[in-house]
Amino acid sequence: MKKGILSLAIASLAICAFATNYTDGVFIVNEDWFGHNASSVNFYSFTDGEMVYRAFQKENPGRTLGNTTQYANSDANNIYFCSKQNYGETGGRFDVVDAKTLQSKLSIAQFSESGDTRACYPFSDTKVYVGTTKGVYVVNPTTGETSGPIAGTSVKEPGAMELAGDKLIVCAQSKGVYVIDTTTDQLEKTVDVSTSTCALFKVNDEIWVSVNNCTWGTPSANNTEQFIKLDASTFEPEEPTIVPMACQNPAWAWKQTAPAIDEANKVLYYAPADGGKFISKYDMNTGELTQEFISLPDGEQMYGNVIGFDAEYGKIVVETFEGYSSQNYHLHIYNTLGEEESNMTLDANYWFPAMVMFAPKSVTPTDVADIQGAKVVKSQIYYNAAGQSSATPFSGLNIVVTEYTDGSHNAIKQMVK
């Protein structure tokens, strides 16, 4: 190893020895108390069972997240936070931070049309799609360059996003979904799914929406509760699966509404009602719904759908609160049998949790490639001009979509003779 590389490695180890390493745990994205505090992110460590409060502010003195942070997404390198609005001069509508240290890399106070930021999707190292009330933007997280909004995406404000091949599927409030071509960054079409709002989620390679036309509380008998799979090619809705109670209405993409997903077993965990006192389990293989799979402790309820499932640990993480006038919040960890394994009461504050997101797992480097952060290819799919896909190149122009094991993607054009 060259002396310069060795020195850099030693310096990095020295820094890590004194800094918090945010791995093997769960981030809790908090709206916090609007008008009183900027939003925050708390971190619960599975290793020592401790909570780091206001972790972003801790790692970035003088900086904050924006006003009402509702959404976060991540890749191997970064975490991306979406806030409705900027918080004065200290916090942006869109923030990019280091995934392991939470050190700030980029903060965007507002986009060209000054829309409230909703959700995002990290497509590659140089491209992140960001949804706002004024449409979908494209952001280079390295340079801070932005473009957009993409024409046609501001009719119904965009929410959660998922990738299907070379198409970005975006939840369009009270409409259905936008289908965006990631090679041209143009809106390909808008698919009507329901006149009521829907939550978008992905199970393995399948894109699903849940339709629930009840805005608040428990759906009544005349509400439509459905899980709908989108066709893999056209993204048109297939025959809906009717369930007694689907996921929550996103209500303008505020708070997490998509379920926590056990992809290996195709099982969903979710709070079907805002303010509800139980968590439902839905088995997509059998169609079995256990409506009150987990009953919350007396006096506790859900604020949104603040539930996460960690496949490696087999844990369901839930945050609850005691009411809008209470500062008492609780973190619960259950196993897949619905049995509580641990719980803690958070420091009193109006946290108003928006969602939970699992941190990357700590990895011991095994070679130079690991130390340098080399990406590992999971799959490559080739698309021709007609939109057909193949595991091998077509003759002529190909769009090559590469998926890496860290969850990021890249798309390039390639000419094959």
N, C-alpha and C positions, 0 to 999 in steps of 0.2 A: 504494500500500500504506500502511495506517495506521502511524503511528510505533510503536505498541505491538507490532504484528505484526512490523515490521522489527527492533525491538530483540530480540524473542524469537528470530527467525531467526538474528541475529548471535550471540546467546548460545549457541544450539544448535550453531552451527558452531564456536564456540570450545571447547565441551565435547568435540565430536567430534574436534577436532584433537589432543587429549591422551589420549583414551580408545581402547582397542582396539575396533574395529568388527568384530563377528563375522559377516562375510559372505564369500561366495565361498570356502567351505571345508567341512570336515566335522567334526561333533562326534563324539567317541568316548565313549560312556557307560560308565563303569567301576564295577564292583562294589567294587573295591579290596579290601583285606585285612580281611575280617570280624573284628571284635574288636580291630583295631589302628588302622584308619583309617576315617573316614567315606568314603562313595562320592565319586567325582569325575567331572568331565567334562573331557577334553582336547580341544583344537581344533587341527586341522591346516589351514593356509592354502594354498589352491591358488595364491595370488598370489605368495607368497615362499617357499613350501616349508618354513615354520617351524612348530613345534609349541608351542602355549601349554599348559603343564601346569597342572592344577588351576585351570582357568579360572574356575569359579564362586567358589572361595575367593579367587582373585586380585581379582575384582571386588566381593566382599562380605566384607571383612575381619571375622573373628570369626564368620562364618556357614559352614555346610557343607550339603551335601546329606544325605539320610538314610542309613540303614544298608542296604547292598545295593541300590543303585539299578539297576533292571533295564530300565526302559522310559522313552522320551521321545517326545513328539509336539509338533507346533508348528502355529501359524497365522501370519498376517502380523505379528502383534504380539507373541506370547508363545511361549515354550517351556515345556512342562509335563513335569516329572520325577516319576516314580513310584518310590518306594523301599519295600522291604518294611516297614521300621520306621523310626521317628524315631531320630536320633542324639543322644541326650541333649537338651539345650536348644538346640542349634545347628542342627539339621537336621530337616526334617519328612518325613512319609510322602508328602506331595504338595506340590511347590513350583512356583510360577509365577514366571518370570523374563522380563525384556525380551528379545525375540528377537535384537536387535542388540548390546546392551550387556551382557547377562547380569545386570543389576541385579535384585535380588530384589524382587518385588511382593507375594507372598503365600506363606506357609508354614503348612501344616496338620500338626500333630504327630500327630494320630490322629483317626479318624472315630468315630462314636457306638458302634460295636460293636468297635472296636479291632482290625479285621482288617488283615492284611498287604496293602499296596497292590500291584496288579499292572500295570494298563494304563489308558489313558485315551483319550478322543476329544473334541477341541474342536469343539463343534457351532456355537457362536456366540460373540459377544463376552461374553455373560452366562451361557453354559451350557457346562459341560464334564462329560462323563460319566466317572466314575472307578470302575474295577473293583477290588474288594478280595476277600479270602477270605470276607468276610461278605456280599458282594453288591455291586450297582452303586449308586453315589451320584451325585447331581447337585450340582455345585458352581458357584457364581457366582464367577468369578475376579476380578471387580472388587470385590465386597463381602466375599467369603469365606464367604458363607452356604452351608450345605450342607443337603441333604435326602436321606432314604433310610435304609437301603438299599431299593431297589425290591423289593416283595414278589415272592418266587419266584425271585430271582436268586442266592440263596445255596446252593441245592441242590448245584450244581456250580460251583465257583469260576470267575469270568469272566476271560478273557484279552483277546486282541486284539479290536478293534472296527472296524467299517466301516459307512458309511452307504449305504443303498439307498432312494432316494426319501425318504419321511418315516419310515423304519424304521431303527433302529440294530440292526445284526447283531453279536452278541457271541459269541465263542468260549466254549463251556461245557465245561470240562475233562472228558474221558472221557465225553462225552455227545453234543454236537453244537453247536447254536447257540441263543441266546436271541434273540427278536425283540421289540424294545421300540418302542412307539409314541412318537415324539419330541414329539407334540403333547400327550399326556397323561402322559408319563413312567411308563407302566404296561407291565408285561410282557404282550405279546399272546399269545405261545406259546413253547414250547420244542420245537425240532425235533431228533429223534434222527438222528444221522448215523453214529455208530460207537460201540461200547463202548470202543474205544481212543481215545486222545487225538488231537486234530487241530489243525493250524495254520490260521488264517484269513487270507485275503488278497484283495485286490481288483485285478482287471485291467480297466482302463477302467471300464465299468459292471457288470461281472460279478463276483459273489461266489463265491469258491472256497474249499474247504478241502483240505488235504492230510492224509491219514490214514496214520499209521505207528505200529503197536503195539509197536515196539521202543523201549524206554525209553532204553537206552544202547548206544553202539557201532554196529556194522554190522548191519543187519537180516539175519536168517537166512532160509532158504527158506520157512519156514512163517509168516513175517510178512506182513501185508497192506499193500501199498504202493499208494496210490491218490491221484489228483487228482479231486476231485468238485466239479462245478459245482452251485450251488443255483438252483432255479427262481426267476425274477425276480419272480414274484407270490406264490408260496406259501412259498418258501425251503426247500422239500423237496429232498432230494438227487436229482439226475438220475443217469443211468447213469455209474458211475465209469470213469475212465481208469486202467488198470493200468500202472504203470511199475516198472522193476526196483528203484528206490529213490526214495521220496518224501522230503519234507522231514523234519526232525527232529521228534521228539516234544517238545511244549512243556515237559513235566515241571513242571507247576504254574505255567505261564506265566513261568518263569525264563528269562532270556536271550532273544535274538531267535531265532525259529524260522521266521517267514514268509520267503519268498525275496526277493531283490532283483529288481525287476521293470523290464524294458524294455517299457513299455506300448505304445509305437508299433509295436513288432515282435512283441509278445506272447511275449517270451522271459523265462524265469526263470533266475536264477543262485542256487545255494544249496549249502551244505555238508550233505550228507544224513546225516552221522553225527557225533555229538559226539566230538571227538578225532580226526576224520578228517583225512587228509592230501591231500585233493583237493576241488575244487569242480565241481559238475555244472552242465550247461546243458540246459534243456528248452525246446524250441520248441513252443508250444501250437498253432500253426497246422498244423504237419506231424506233431506227435507224436514228433519225433525227440529222443532223449536222448543227450547226449554225457556219459557218466558221469564221466570224468576230463578235463573240459574244461581245467581249470587244475590242474597238479600243484604242490603247495607245496614250497618248498626243503627239503632234507634236515634233519631234526631239528625241523621246525616242524609244528604241527597247529592245528586249529580248536577254539576254546572257544565252543560254541554255533554260531550262524549269523551271525557278525559280518561281514556283507557288505552293501554298498550299491551302487546303480547311479545315477549322475548322468546324466540324459538330455542336458543341455546340453553337458557336456564329453565324453560318451560314455565315461565311466570307471567301472571296477569297483574299489571300494575294499574291501580285505580287511585285517583284523587277525588275526595269529596269535600263538601262544605256544609255548614249548618244553617245557611240562610243569608239573604242579602244584607241583613243588618248585623250579621255576626262576623267576627274576624277569625273564627275557628275553622281550620282546614286540617284534613287528615290524609295520610298516605297509607294505602293498604296494598299488600302483596298476597296474591292467591295462587294456588296451583291449578292445574287443569281439571281437577275434581271440584273446584269451587271452594276449596278449603283455605282459610286464611292462615298464612305462615308468619306474617309479621305486620306490624302497623306502627305508625308514629304520628304524633300531633305536631304540626308545624308551628313555628313561632307565629304568634298572633299578628295578623295583618290582613288587609283586604286583597288577597292574592288574585282571586278570580282566575283560576287556571284555564288556559285555552286548549292545551294539548300536552301529551307526553311524547318524547322522542328518545329512543335508545342511543347511547353513545357507542362509538366504535370499540371493538374489543382490543385489549392490549395484545400486541404481537411481538414475540422475541425474534429479532432479525437473525436469519440463518446464513446470509451471504451478502455480498456487496450490492446485488440487485435490490434486496430488501431494504438495505440502508438507504439507498438512493431513491426508494419509493417507486420502483418500476411497476407498471401496470401489467396485469395478467389478463389475457384475452379469454373470455368465457365462450363467446360465439360470434360468428360473422354471417350476415345474411345479405345476399345480393338481390337488388331490385332492378328490373329493366324499365324502359320508358312506358310500358303498358301497366306497370305496377305489380307485375308478377314477381314472386320471390323464389329464391333457390339457394341451396347451400353451396353451389358452385357458380362461377361467373357466367353471365350470358355473353353472347357475341355482340359487340357494340358497346353502347354506353351503359354503365352500371352505377347504381348508388349503393355503396358498401356501408352497411350499418354494423359497427362493431360494439359489442357489449363486453365490458370488463367485469372482473369478479368483484370490484368495489362498487358496482352498481351504476357507474357512469357509462356514457355512450359517446360514440363519435360517428359522424357520417361524412363520407367523401365521395367525389365522383371519380370513376375509373373507366377508361376506354380499353376494351379487350378486342383484339383482332381475331 
